[in-house]
Each structure stands twice: as structure tokens, then as C-alpha cells.
Amino acid sequence: MIEKVTFTNNAENQINKITGDAKNKSFFRISVKGGGCSGFKYNFSIDNKINDNDVKFNNAVIDKDSLKLLNGSIVDFKSQMIGESFVIENPKAKSSCGCGLSFSA
């Protein structure tokens, strides 16, 4: 199975802004952990290494276990009056909480 996650232009621009230039060698890590109000939660962090279990998407990395739950997702970055955040549209999510950071599969 081919793993595919799509990043919008807004998400790509924000990730590039966060990770800095090529000398910095940092990556935007997206992972899925157990927990949250719906069973799974998205975790966003900055990392300066790629592990053997990671798949690289430009300046973003996702571990293979998380990628199973994120396959087919669209990652976006939204600016709203209440703040800015990364948002994931996940076709595998059967339901999600109000904040959008937690889902059930």
C-alpha cells in the first residue's frame, strides 16, 4: 500500500517557516498517540532527526504506525480569529472532538 498524505500550500509554507533553512535540519513531526477525548490524538512537534520508521514528506516526517491512521489525510494550516493551527482532514476518522485534535478510527 502506498502511503499518501497531502499538505496544502498553507501547511507547507508554515512548516517551512517553522523548520527554518536547510542548515537547521529540523523537521515537523506529525504523530498519532492514544488518548484525547475520542481515542486518538494528533501530536505536532519539531525534531532534528529522522528515524528508520519515518516517512518523509518534504520538511515533515510521520512514523509508519501513525501513517497507517493518517493515510489519505489532508494537512492544512488555518488562521482564524481564535488563533492559528494545523488541521488534519482524516478520511479514517469516524468521529472527532470539537477541537479537531482528537479522533476515533
Order of alpha helices (4+ residues) and beta strands (2+ residues): beta-alpha-beta-beta-beta-beta-alpha-beta-beta-beta-beta
